[in-house]
Amino acid sequence: MSAVSKQQRVKGDTFLSEAKSTLEKKTWFSSSTEQKYEDAAELFQKAANAYKVGGLSMEAGDAYAKAADIFQNKLKNSMEATKALTDSGHCYKAVDPKKAIESFRESISMMCDAGRLSQAARLSKETGELFENDDAEGSVALAIESYQQAADLYEMEQQNSQSNQCIVKVAELSSAALDPPDFLQAAQLYEKMGKSCLDSNLLKYNAKGYFLQAILCHLANQDSVGAENAMSMYSSLDFTFRESREGKFAEELVECVNSFDSEGFATACFEYDRVSKLDPWKTTILLSVRKALDGGAGDGGLDDDDEVDLT
């Protein structure tokens, strides 16, 4: 431990001890009782700040949590309580993500109750990121839930750009990380995003990419009819889609799937990748489609552990 950390620990421990002593004081009047809790909460915050400066994240998080408890349950000050809970979560992030999530979720609930929806949305998105980076079983579903909550809250505040970012995360995780994947939900979300882009002169060129992603989700869901119907719909919504690189690629893939042409599918992917590099999400989805295609081509199928090469 560095000299600065040691110094800050001593300072933090002193404030913590003073806070506990303050709470133990006997008071006879409501005004003096309220002052006691205000003083204790302030001392816990000072302890937390000292610990944070010293790089003692767990101790800082615990001290902020104690301050939040006083603000919430003794002083009925929800604004200060949410601030302390949020500070607590940020301290916990590096050392105990689960405790960070607990602090954030409690803070989000209180922010929503107070109508502070933009702040709640930002924190819900941050909670989604924590769940996304957690390897525990069920974390992906919880990340999706948090991102969806953030999207809904941003939408209520008419912050459409931020809302759309969260919707894209929901679609990505639903299709490429969730086990089993929910390709249908992802297709619907990408379609929604594409239609939304067409309403904006600034974003309309992004619609083709989202429409392609929706079609890929239909194919990954082993629903070539759904993919064909989507292709037809998107072509009527955007007259440039069918002749675009994305539209031609989607049409080639649908034809290959319908004719069980695995080699043609791989060639189409290779040619598209030469011009527009396939990102990790598209690669994951296309591998899923190719694997199903090879399995249904009469070659004995593939086991779950088999490697599939798009090219």
C-alpha positions as CSV (number, residue, x, y, z in Angstrom):
1,M,0.0,0.0,0.0
2,S,1.4,3.4,-1.0
3,A,2.0,6.2,1.5
4,V,-1.0,8.1,0.1
5,S,-3.3,5.1,0.5
6,K,-2.2,4.6,4.1
7,Q,-2.8,8.3,4.8
8,Q,-6.2,8.3,3.2
9,R,-7.1,5.1,5.1
10,V,-6.3,6.7,8.4
11,K,-8.3,9.8,7.4
12,G,-11.3,7.6,6.3
13,D,-11.2,5.4,9.4
14,T,-11.3,8.6,11.6
15,F,-14.3,10.0,9.8
16,L,-16.0,6.5,9.9
17,S,-15.4,6.3,13.7
18,E,-16.8,9.8,14.2
19,A,-19.9,8.9,12.1
20,K,-20.6,5.8,14.2
21,S,-20.1,7.8,17.4
22,T,-22.5,10.5,16.2
23,L,-25.2,7.9,15.5
24,E,-24.8,6.6,19.1
25,K,-25.5,9.9,20.7
26,K,-28.8,10.2,22.6
27,T,-31.1,13.0,21.5
28,W,-34.4,14.3,23.1
29,F,-35.8,16.6,20.4
30,S,-36.7,15.9,16.8
31,S,-34.6,18.8,15.6
32,S,-31.5,17.5,17.3
33,T,-32.2,14.0,16.1
34,E,-32.4,15.2,12.5
35,Q,-29.2,17.1,13.0
36,K,-27.5,14.0,14.3
37,Y,-28.4,12.0,11.2
38,E,-27.3,14.9,8.9
39,D,-24.0,15.0,10.7
40,A,-23.5,11.3,10.5
41,A,-24.4,11.1,6.8
42,E,-21.9,13.9,6.1
43,L,-19.2,12.1,8.0
44,F,-19.8,8.8,6.2
45,Q,-19.5,10.8,2.9
46,K,-16.2,12.3,4.1
47,A,-15.0,8.8,4.9
48,A,-16.0,7.6,1.5
49,N,-14.2,10.5,-0.3
50,A,-11.0,9.8,1.7
51,Y,-11.1,6.1,0.9
52,K,-11.8,6.8,-2.8
53,V,-8.8,9.2,-3.0
54,G,-6.7,6.4,-1.5
55,G,-7.9,3.9,-4.0
56,L,-9.8,1.9,-1.4
57,S,-12.8,1.2,-3.5
58,M,-14.6,-1.3,-1.4
59,E,-14.3,0.8,1.8
60,A,-15.5,3.9,-0.2
61,G,-18.5,2.0,-1.5
62,D,-19.5,0.7,1.9
63,A,-19.2,4.3,3.4
64,Y,-21.4,5.8,0.6
65,A,-23.9,3.0,1.2
66,K,-24.1,3.8,4.9
67,A,-24.7,7.5,4.0
68,A,-27.4,6.5,1.5
69,D,-29.2,4.4,4.2
70,I,-29.4,7.4,6.5
71,F,-30.5,9.8,3.7
72,Q,-33.2,7.3,2.6
73,N,-34.5,5.8,5.9
74,K,-33.8,8.5,8.5
75,L,-33.8,11.9,6.7
76,K,-36.2,10.9,3.8
77,N,-34.0,12.7,1.4
78,S,-34.3,10.7,-1.8
79,M,-32.2,13.0,-3.9
80,E,-29.2,12.7,-1.6
81,A,-29.9,9.0,-1.2
82,T,-29.8,8.3,-4.9
83,K,-26.6,10.3,-5.3
84,A,-24.9,8.4,-2.5
85,L,-26.1,5.0,-3.9
86,T,-24.8,5.9,-7.3
87,D,-21.5,6.9,-5.9
88,S,-21.4,3.7,-4.0
89,G,-22.1,1.7,-7.2
90,H,-19.3,3.4,-9.0
91,C,-16.8,2.6,-6.3
92,Y,-18.0,-1.0,-6.2
93,K,-17.7,-1.5,-10.0
94,A,-14.0,-2.3,-10.0
95,V,-14.0,-4.6,-7.0
96,D,-17.5,-6.2,-6.7
97,P,-19.8,-5.7,-9.7
98,K,-22.7,-7.5,-8.0
99,K,-22.7,-5.0,-5.2
100,A,-22.4,-2.2,-7.8
101,I,-25.5,-3.6,-9.6
102,E,-27.5,-3.7,-6.3
103,S,-26.6,0.0,-5.6
104,F,-27.4,1.0,-9.2
105,R,-30.8,-0.8,-9.3
106,E,-31.9,0.7,-6.0
107,S,-30.9,4.1,-7.2
108,I,-32.7,3.7,-10.6
109,S,-35.9,2.8,-8.8
110,M,-35.7,5.9,-6.6
111,M,-34.9,8.1,-9.6
112,C,-37.9,6.8,-11.5
113,D,-40.1,7.5,-8.5
114,A,-38.8,11.1,-8.5
115,G,-39.3,11.5,-12.2
116,R,-35.6,11.8,-13.0
117,L,-35.9,9.6,-16.0
118,S,-32.8,10.7,-18.0
119,Q,-30.5,9.9,-15.0
120,A,-32.3,6.6,-14.5
121,A,-31.8,5.7,-18.1
122,R,-28.1,6.4,-18.0
123,L,-27.7,4.3,-14.9
124,S,-29.8,1.5,-16.4
125,K,-27.5,1.5,-19.4
126,E,-24.5,1.3,-17.2
127,T,-26.1,-1.6,-15.3
128,G,-26.6,-3.4,-18.6
129,E,-22.9,-3.0,-19.3
130,L,-22.1,-4.6,-16.0
131,F,-24.4,-7.6,-16.6
132,E,-23.0,-7.9,-20.2
133,N,-19.5,-8.3,-18.8
134,D,-20.5,-10.8,-16.2
135,D,-20.0,-14.5,-17.0
136,A,-22.6,-15.7,-14.5
137,E,-25.6,-17.7,-15.8
138,G,-28.5,-15.5,-16.6
139,S,-26.4,-12.3,-16.9
140,V,-27.2,-11.9,-20.6
141,A,-30.9,-11.9,-20.0
142,L,-30.5,-9.4,-17.2
143,A,-28.3,-7.2,-19.5
144,I,-31.1,-7.3,-22.1
145,E,-33.6,-6.3,-19.4
146,S,-31.5,-3.3,-18.3
147,Y,-30.8,-2.1,-21.8
148,Q,-34.5,-2.4,-22.6
149,Q,-35.4,-0.4,-19.5
150,A,-32.8,2.3,-20.5
151,A,-34.3,2.4,-24.0
152,D,-37.8,2.9,-22.7
153,L,-36.8,5.6,-20.3
154,Y,-34.8,7.5,-22.9
155,E,-37.8,7.2,-25.3
156,M,-40.1,8.7,-22.6
157,E,-37.7,11.7,-22.4
158,Q,-37.7,11.9,-26.3
159,Q,-34.0,11.2,-26.4
160,N,-34.3,9.0,-29.4
161,S,-30.7,8.7,-30.3
162,Q,-29.8,7.3,-26.9
163,S,-32.8,5.0,-26.9
164,N,-31.9,3.6,-30.3
165,Q,-28.4,2.8,-29.1
166,C,-29.9,0.7,-26.3
167,I,-32.4,-1.0,-28.6
168,V,-29.4,-2.1,-30.9
169,K,-27.7,-3.6,-27.8
170,V,-30.9,-5.5,-27.0
171,A,-31.0,-6.9,-30.6
172,E,-27.3,-7.8,-30.6
173,L,-27.5,-9.6,-27.3
174,S,-30.8,-11.3,-28.1
175,S,-29.4,-12.8,-31.3
176,A,-25.7,-13.4,-30.7
177,A,-25.3,-13.9,-26.9
178,L,-28.5,-15.2,-25.4
179,D,-28.8,-18.9,-25.0
180,P,-31.0,-19.9,-26.8
181,P,-31.0,-16.9,-29.1
182,D,-34.2,-15.0,-29.7
183,F,-33.8,-14.3,-33.4
184,L,-37.4,-13.2,-33.9
185,Q,-37.2,-10.5,-31.3
186,A,-33.9,-9.3,-32.8
187,A,-35.4,-9.3,-36.3
188,Q,-38.3,-7.2,-35.1
189,L,-36.0,-4.7,-33.3
190,Y,-33.7,-4.3,-36.3
191,E,-36.8,-3.8,-38.5
192,K,-38.0,-1.1,-36.1
193,M,-34.6,0.6,-36.3
194,G,-34.6,0.5,-40.1
195,K,-38.1,2.0,-40.4
196,S,-37.1,4.7,-37.9
197,C,-34.1,5.6,-39.9
198,L,-36.2,6.1,-43.1
199,D,-38.1,8.9,-41.3
200,S,-34.9,10.9,-41.0
201,N,-33.0,12.4,-44.0
202,L,-29.8,12.3,-41.9
203,L,-30.2,8.6,-40.9
204,K,-32.0,7.0,-43.9
205,Y,-28.8,5.5,-45.4
206,N,-28.4,3.5,-42.2
207,A,-31.8,1.7,-42.8
208,K,-30.3,-0.8,-45.3
209,G,-27.8,-2.1,-42.7
210,Y,-30.6,-2.7,-40.2
211,F,-32.8,-4.3,-42.8
212,L,-30.0,-6.7,-43.7
213,Q,-29.5,-7.6,-40.0
214,A,-33.3,-8.3,-39.7
215,I,-33.1,-10.6,-42.7
216,L,-30.1,-12.4,-41.3
217,C,-32.0,-13.0,-38.1
218,H,-34.9,-14.6,-40.0
219,L,-32.4,-16.9,-41.8
220,A,-30.7,-17.8,-38.5
221,N,-34.2,-18.6,-37.2
222,Q,-34.4,-21.1,-40.1
223,D,-37.3,-19.1,-41.6
224,S,-36.5,-18.4,-45.2
225,V,-40.1,-17.5,-45.9
226,G,-39.9,-14.8,-43.2
227,A,-36.7,-13.6,-44.8
228,E,-38.3,-13.4,-48.2
229,N,-41.3,-11.5,-46.9
230,A,-39.0,-9.1,-45.0
231,M,-37.0,-8.6,-48.2
232,S,-40.2,-7.7,-50.1
233,M,-41.4,-5.4,-47.4
234,Y,-38.1,-3.5,-47.1
235,S,-37.9,-3.1,-50.9
236,S,-41.3,-1.5,-50.9
237,L,-40.3,0.8,-48.0
238,D,-36.9,1.7,-49.5
239,F,-36.9,1.6,-53.3
240,T,-33.1,1.6,-53.3
241,F,-32.7,-1.4,-51.0
242,R,-32.9,-4.3,-53.5
243,E,-30.2,-2.8,-55.7
244,S,-27.9,-1.8,-52.8
245,R,-25.0,-4.0,-51.7
246,E,-26.9,-5.0,-48.6
247,G,-30.0,-5.9,-50.6
248,K,-28.2,-7.9,-53.2
249,F,-26.3,-9.8,-50.4
250,A,-29.5,-10.6,-48.6
251,E,-31.2,-11.8,-51.8
252,E,-28.2,-14.0,-52.6
253,L,-28.2,-15.6,-49.1
254,V,-32.0,-16.3,-49.2
255,E,-31.6,-18.0,-52.7
256,C,-28.7,-20.1,-51.4
257,V,-30.6,-21.1,-48.3
258,N,-33.7,-22.1,-50.4
259,S,-31.6,-24.2,-52.7
260,F,-29.4,-25.7,-49.9
261,D,-26.3,-24.2,-51.7
262,S,-23.7,-24.1,-49.0
263,E,-20.8,-23.3,-51.3
264,G,-22.8,-20.5,-52.9
265,F,-23.6,-19.1,-49.4
266,A,-19.9,-19.2,-48.5
267,T,-19.0,-17.4,-51.8
268,A,-21.6,-14.7,-51.3
269,C,-20.2,-14.1,-47.8
270,F,-16.6,-14.0,-49.1
271,E,-17.5,-11.5,-51.9
272,Y,-19.4,-9.3,-49.5
273,D,-16.5,-9.3,-47.0
274,R,-14.1,-8.2,-49.7
275,V,-16.0,-4.9,-50.1
276,S,-17.7,-4.5,-46.7
277,K,-15.8,-6.2,-43.9
278,L,-18.1,-8.5,-41.9
279,D,-18.3,-7.4,-38.3
280,P,-18.3,-9.9,-35.4
281,W,-22.1,-9.9,-35.1
282,K,-22.7,-10.6,-38.8
283,T,-20.0,-13.3,-38.7
284,T,-21.7,-15.0,-35.7
285,I,-25.1,-14.9,-37.3
286,L,-23.8,-16.1,-40.7
287,L,-21.9,-19.0,-39.1
288,S,-25.2,-20.0,-37.5
289,V,-27.0,-20.0,-40.8
290,R,-24.2,-21.8,-42.6
291,K,-24.1,-24.5,-39.9
292,A,-27.8,-25.1,-40.2
293,L,-27.5,-25.1,-44.0
294,D,-24.7,-27.7,-43.9
295,G,-26.6,-29.8,-41.5
296,G,-29.6,-29.9,-43.8
297,A,-27.6,-30.6,-47.0
298,G,-27.5,-34.3,-46.6
299,D,-23.9,-34.5,-45.6
300,G,-24.5,-36.0,-42.2
301,G,-24.9,-32.8,-40.4
302,L,-22.6,-31.0,-37.9
303,D,-22.1,-31.5,-34.2
304,D,-22.3,-28.5,-31.8
305,D,-18.5,-28.4,-31.5
306,D,-17.7,-28.5,-35.2
307,E,-16.0,-25.5,-36.8
308,V,-17.8,-23.8,-39.7
309,D,-15.8,-21.7,-42.1
310,L,-17.8,-19.0,-44.0
311,T,-15.2,-18.8,-46.7
